[in-house]
Amino acid sequence: MKMPTPDAAIVARRREIADHLQRLLAPESVIASDEERRVYESDGLTAYRQPPLIAVLPSSTAEVSAVLAYCQVEGIKIVPRGAGTSLSGGALPLADAITLGLGKLNRVLEIDLPNRTVTVQPGVTNLGITRAVEHAGFYYAPDPSSQIACTIGGNIAENSGGVHCLKYGLTTNNVLGLEFVLMNGEVVRLGGKHLDAGGYDLMGVLTGSEGLLGVVTEVTVRVLPKPSHLKAMMIGFPTSEQAGECVARVIAGGIIPAGMEMMDKPAIHAAEAFVHVGYPLDVGALLIIELDGPECEIDAYMVRIEAIAGECSAVSCRVSRSEAERLGFWAGRKAAFPAVGRISPDYYCMDGTIPRRRLAEVLARMEALSAQYGLKVANVFHAGDGNLHPLILYDANQPGELERCEEFGAEILKLCVEVGGVLTGEHGVGVEKRDLMPAMFDEHDLDHQMRLKCAFDPDHLLNPGKVFPQLRRCAELGRMHVHHGELPFPDLERF
Ligand SMILES: Cc1cc2nc3c(=O)[nH]c(=O)nc-3n(C[C@H](O)[C@H](O)[C@H](O)COP(=O)(O)OP(=O)(O)OC[C@H]3O[C@@H](n4cnc5c(N)ncnc54)[C@H](O)[C@@H]3O)c2cc1C
């Protein structure tokens, strides 16, 4: 994976730049020593590492604005960072860029229950929002498995999802207002507490923009009343294909569960060995299905789901009889990533989305690819959304194994696109899927996306090297013409 060549002149100015930043922020908020910069060298995609030029930790919107305005004038790149749990390398530092950590902006600013909104700074964790309102019987629905650590700013940037997004929508469906800072330091506010705003849907543009358009400094989200009842079912199947078929049939039957997750055999065994919650070890795949709402509705849906599962050759079905048991069903699913981390030296978490009705076929083709590449896969994913998370098991210490794993992962994502799906469901493109973007978008599509980027950040200083497979000057958009085999702008780096 190639990143843009660092600007040696900027790297040489590290000390001078750090001195200037210490005049904009508290001195302890500027991190320039070799040892301390190393703390920021990676995010959740640990296969790639690079200490930043400098890391800064602003404490207010005004400080974020001052840092960005200075960097715009000096031509210094910025990589925004929340908790660094991105699985696509979105927060991977660059040697000539400042990592802008938003962790100190961690205050809940307003709880407005009559409007059912909460306004927070971007460094508040996803779970922190629910914690702030649960005393009043409310919660924030999008729930990434990383919710104990990941920040709402990172969730906005990645348009993050989670178990409950099947019924309640992704981050983009739950954000009502944003404050963000443009690269030139200008502070912009979008939306508020109302449901919709006039004009272009700029909030939709910002949500999922992976830190390439602006730095989010304040967020207003919708919170929901906690459902009166919750029950979970755990249904075992001989094969993943049969479980996949059941998912498609439940949704086609008009039932939208609160969550519908699948684990295959390797994932079930890893999770059970880690959390000991009584997952069946003799099945090939497990569906965990949660239903919420009035008890009579839940019970009626459960009867129908059990019947559909029977038609798909289910071999076991357990329904939670208490809140503790329901949480137990979820404990293994929520801990599945670290659990798989115990059975393999390394794993690579992929994230592609497919139409639900192709689930069984794609799982079968992935198994064939696993044999072809000689690398095992554990599957644990948001089955109801068709959002796959194959975890490819590998050993980075074995020469060539990371490269084989990357090739295998690329094949899986191309397969997702081939069957009518997309490259990412919730983890973003980052650096991980950057070079696969042409598998999904042609040059004109990418040009249009780049025009949007140019409208926000014409000098490409915000998070460069991410999402776009080629660096392009805003001026050359639409004018790429290869003449006698010679590319225009030969000095422009292409990767
Ligand atoms: C164990 C584990 C489980 C996970 N499970 C899920 C899951 O179920 N669903 C899911 O969707 N994701 C999941 N993730 C991925 C990750 O947690 C999410 O992408 C999360 O939203 C990242 O938040 P963060 O605060 O860690 O952001 P970071 O990793 O720090 O940054 C992510 C991206 O956001 C940008 N960014 C961060 N803050 C801001 C800001 N304030 N303004 C502008 N840009 C910003 C960064 O530049 C980067 O591009 C998981 C990760 C792990 C490690």
The ligand as an SDF file (V2000), in Angstrom:
LIG
                    3D

 53 58  0  0  0  0  0  0  0  0999 V2000
  -13.1950   -4.0170   17.7900 C   0  0  0  0  0  0  0  0  0  0  0  0
  -13.8040   -3.0610   16.8100 C   0  0  0  0  0  0  0  0  0  0  0  0
  -15.1430   -3.2020   16.4680 C   0  0  0  0  0  0  0  0  0  0  0  0
  -15.7310   -2.3170   15.5560 C   0  0  0  0  0  0  0  0  0  0  0  0
  -17.0580   -2.4610   15.2640 N   0  0  0  0  0  0  0  0  0  0  0  0
  -17.6480   -1.5800   14.4250 C   0  0  0  0  0  0  0  0  0  0  0  0
  -19.0420   -1.6990   14.1290 C   0  0  0  0  0  0  0  0  0  0  0  0
  -19.7570   -2.5610   14.6330 O   0  0  0  0  0  0  0  0  0  0  0  0
  -19.5730   -0.7960   13.2600 N   0  0  0  0  0  0  0  0  0  0  0  0
  -18.8210    0.1940   12.6840 C   0  0  0  0  0  0  0  0  0  0  0  0
  -19.3570    0.9770   11.9120 O   0  0  0  0  0  0  0  0  0  0  0  0
  -17.4980    0.3160   12.9590 N   0  0  0  0  0  0  0  0  0  0  0  0
  -16.8990   -0.5250   13.8020 C   0  0  0  0  0  0  0  0  0  0  0  0
  -15.5610   -0.4000   14.0840 N   0  0  0  0  0  0  0  0  0  0  0  0
  -14.7670    0.6500   13.3900 C   0  0  0  0  0  0  0  0  0  0  0  0
  -14.6140    1.9820   14.1680 C   0  0  0  0  0  0  0  0  0  0  0  0
  -14.8150    1.8070   15.5460 O   0  0  0  0  0  0  0  0  0  0  0  0
  -15.5580    3.0570   13.6220 C   0  0  0  0  0  0  0  0  0  0  0  0
  -15.1970    3.3700   12.2900 O   0  0  0  0  0  0  0  0  0  0  0  0
  -15.5650    4.3420   14.4560 C   0  0  0  0  0  0  0  0  0  0  0  0
  -16.5840    5.2070   14.0070 O   0  0  0  0  0  0  0  0  0  0  0  0
  -14.2480    5.1070   14.4410 C   0  0  0  0  0  0  0  0  0  0  0  0
  -14.3250    6.1020   15.4580 O   0  0  0  0  0  0  0  0  0  0  0  0
  -12.9990    6.7040   16.0950 P   0  0  0  0  0  0  0  0  0  0  0  0
  -13.3860    7.7420   17.0740 O   0  0  0  0  0  0  0  0  0  0  0  0
  -12.1320    5.6350   16.6080 O   0  0  0  0  0  0  0  0  0  0  0  0
  -12.3660    7.3960   14.8050 O   0  0  0  0  0  0  0  0  0  0  0  0
  -10.8740    7.3070   14.2610 P   0  0  0  0  0  0  0  0  0  0  0  0
  -10.4910    5.8880   14.0320 O   0  0  0  0  0  0  0  0  0  0  0  0
   -9.9780    8.1080   15.0960 O   0  0  0  0  0  0  0  0  0  0  0  0
  -11.0640    8.0230   12.8520 O   0  0  0  0  0  0  0  0  0  0  0  0
  -11.8590    7.4580   11.8610 C   0  0  0  0  0  0  0  0  0  0  0  0
  -12.0090    8.4420   10.6960 C   0  0  0  0  0  0  0  0  0  0  0  0
  -12.7380    9.5640   11.1460 O   0  0  0  0  0  0  0  0  0  0  0  0
  -12.0070   10.7700   10.9590 C   0  0  0  0  0  0  0  0  0  0  0  0
  -12.3640   11.5900   12.1040 N   0  0  0  0  0  0  0  0  0  0  0  0
  -12.3130   11.2590   13.4150 C   0  0  0  0  0  0  0  0  0  0  0  0
  -12.8080   12.2510   14.1710 N   0  0  0  0  0  0  0  0  0  0  0  0
  -13.1790   13.2320   13.3190 C   0  0  0  0  0  0  0  0  0  0  0  0
  -13.7570   14.5270   13.4820 C   0  0  0  0  0  0  0  0  0  0  0  0
  -14.0770   14.9990   14.6830 N   0  0  0  0  0  0  0  0  0  0  0  0
  -13.9820   15.2740   12.3780 N   0  0  0  0  0  0  0  0  0  0  0  0
  -13.6810   14.8200   11.1490 C   0  0  0  0  0  0  0  0  0  0  0  0
  -13.1390   13.6060   10.9350 N   0  0  0  0  0  0  0  0  0  0  0  0
  -12.9010   12.8250   11.9990 C   0  0  0  0  0  0  0  0  0  0  0  0
  -10.5520   10.3370   10.8680 C   0  0  0  0  0  0  0  0  0  0  0  0
   -9.7790   11.2250   10.0990 O   0  0  0  0  0  0  0  0  0  0  0  0
  -10.6920    8.9850   10.1880 C   0  0  0  0  0  0  0  0  0  0  0  0
  -10.7980    9.1680    8.7960 O   0  0  0  0  0  0  0  0  0  0  0  0
  -14.9450   -1.2800   14.9730 C   0  0  0  0  0  0  0  0  0  0  0  0
  -13.6060   -1.1400   15.3360 C   0  0  0  0  0  0  0  0  0  0  0  0
  -13.0410   -2.0180   16.2270 C   0  0  0  0  0  0  0  0  0  0  0  0
  -11.5890   -1.8360   16.5760 C   0  0  0  0  0  0  0  0  0  0  0  0
  1  2  1  0
  2  3  1  0
  2 52  2  0
  3  4  2  0
  4  5  1  0
  4 50  1  0
  5  6  2  0
  6  7  1  0
  6 13  1  0
  7  8  2  0
  7  9  1  0
  9 10  1  0
 10 11  2  0
 10 12  1  0
 12 13  2  0
 13 14  1  0
 14 15  1  0
 14 50  1  0
 15 16  1  0
 16 17  1  0
 16 18  1  0
 18 19  1  0
 18 20  1  0
 20 21  1  0
 20 22  1  0
 22 23  1  0
 23 24  1  0
 24 25  2  0
 24 26  1  0
 24 27  1  0
 27 28  1  0
 28 29  2  0
 28 30  1  0
 28 31  1  0
 31 32  1  0
 32 33  1  0
 33 34  1  0
 33 48  1  0
 34 35  1  0
 35 36  1  0
 35 46  1  0
 36 37  1  0
 36 45  1  0
 37 38  2  0
 38 39  1  0
 39 40  1  0
 39 45  2  0
 40 41  1  0
 40 42  2  0
 42 43  1  0
 43 44  2  0
 44 45  1  0
 46 47  1  0
 46 48  1  0
 48 49  1  0
 50 51  2  0
 51 52  1  0
 52 53  1  0
M  END
$$$$
